[in-house]
Every structure is written in C-alpha cells, then in structure tokens.
C-alpha cells in the first residue's frame, strides 16, 4: 500500500500501536456495558490486517486481544473508514474481517472447542454524518419473519464529526491524533481554521508531533513550510532543525516537492555541523551520515527510552540509506527490534 496516498492508514495504525492509547480508545468508544467488562490491563495488539488488498484504500484495521474481568478472552476488531462519506457496505467488511479472525484462531488451535468472541468497532471520520444502520442484517435482503434466524451482529460507530474537539478523548495523545483524523477529510478552509486547535492539542502530546505533521502534510493541501515551522516551534521548538530534516525523507519529498529539497538541504547542513562538532572532519558525506545517526538515536530514545548497547552500535555501523529507512519505520513500529531489523 502506498504510504503517501494512504495517510489515514499510517496515522491510525501508529496511534493504535501504543497500548495505553489503544486502551483509551477502546474503553471510551465501546458501549458502557462492554467497557465495564474489560480487564484493567492494556489490550495486546495482534499483528496483521484482515482487509483485502484491493480494499485497503478504503479501510484500515487493528485487532486487539484482551480479557474480560471474568477471565474470558475477547478480540476487539477496530476498523477505520477512509472514505469522506459513509459506506453502506461496511457491515460486509466487518463480516469478512471477523471471520478471518476466527479462522486464524482455529488454525492456531486445532483442538478448539469454542470460538473466540470478536467485537467489531467502526471509527469514521468522513465529511458527512454517519447515518447507516450499525448492524449486518441491514445488508441482507430477507423477509422480516426470517430475520431472527439469520446471521446478524451490531457494531458501535465512533463518528468523529459531531464530537466537539475537546471531547474526542481524555487521553492527550489520542485526542490530538483523533483531531487530526477528524479534519483530514474536511475542505481546505476548514482544515486551516482547525490548525490552531490541533497545534494546541499537540502541545499536550509532543511525542506524536512527527507522525501527525506527516499526516497533515498529505491531507491538508494548503499546509506549507511556514505553517509546519510554526507548529514545530510551538510544540517542540528545541528540535525544529531535526524535525524539518526528518520531513525531507522520501514521504515528504513525494508529497511536497516544491519545498522538500530545501528542507533536505537544511538537514544536510545540520549533519555537517554536527559532524564537525564531533571532530569528524572527513567531508560532507560523513557529516550527513553522523547527523542522520544522531537524529535517529534521539527519536528512538524518545520513543523507547535509553538504547541498549547493541542498538547504539548498530546505528553507528549503518550506512546512510539504512538510517533513512529506519527513520521512516519509527513512525509506526511497535518495538525497537522492528525498527532496527535489517532493511528489506
């Protein structure tokens, strides 16, 4: 899937990869009677997707495994609707995804006696308000007398549009991310009017500034370098040079070619300066590589804490193309090991 044309997928998966954030999303979005049943431990992300390749321009999904307070296993299947309008066939996608979840569980345990409980949840951020009935039988053409005998399930719908910005979540990270998703499908004027409230939300969650700004750059057509710098200076001013250099990676170069080259040059200049400060006077290329390594190290430390010796050594030994690939992975990777795995 192209990460430039599917920014919604990238932001949603990055948000839901953080256990506390995904836990807050599920608890706040599920019906109260369901939320009260959940055990206090954060849900565990199940890697993989159950959306068919041809449908991924329209949906993203995340599967979580948790337990209820009675100790029973529960799978929570969260689906993000990418379209700017509601899809009346989303129930069919849920059916396919839930079936795939159960099929995976039965393959893992050939001696199974009971199927896992799978609860679907829809996150919608389109321009129009969601009006489609939230049950599978809405899609089935059947006489009323048959309905009690047919397969059916209901799914909660979280429609971001009608929710006031400050009420999107009590979790600061989730509130800022959902606010970006909310305005990612709006018209350009509404998007720019909302930039101030998004920035204010990011001041409470600076750790997701990079991934949110990359999302805004690919969904807000009127966002330019000046706006980006203003946001960075307000949220994380001490890292303006580093962050602007990060935007010059491939995703930005494709999304905003008119100024990405200039930003990349700034990053190179910073790399050369840092290389000189380190006493590495071996020329422009080495200075750039030192800058890339230092930038990646700081970002990994913010995401995962102090780095073990093996990670620091691997970064020091890596060539520049590898460092650039790792810098992109950090946006949605869930572990340090997955960031620093060998390039594909």
Protein Blocks (a to p, Z undefined) as FASTA:
>chain_A
ZZklmmmlmmmmmmmmpmklmmmmmmmmmcfklmmmpcfbdcdddeddfbdfklmmmbcc
dddddddfkopacdddddddfbfbdcfklmmmmmmmmmmmmmmmmmmmmkbfbdcddddd
dddfbfbdcfbdcbfklmpccdfklmmmpccdddddddfklpcfklmpmbfklmmmmmmm
mmmmmcfklmmmmmmmmmmmmmmmmmlmmmmmmmmmmmmmkbcfklmmmmmmmmmmmlmm
mmmmmmmmmklmmmmmmlmmmmmmmmmmmmmmmmmmnopagbjklmmmmmmmmmmmmmmm
mmnopadfklmmmmmmpcfklmmmmmmmmmmpcbfklmmpccZZ
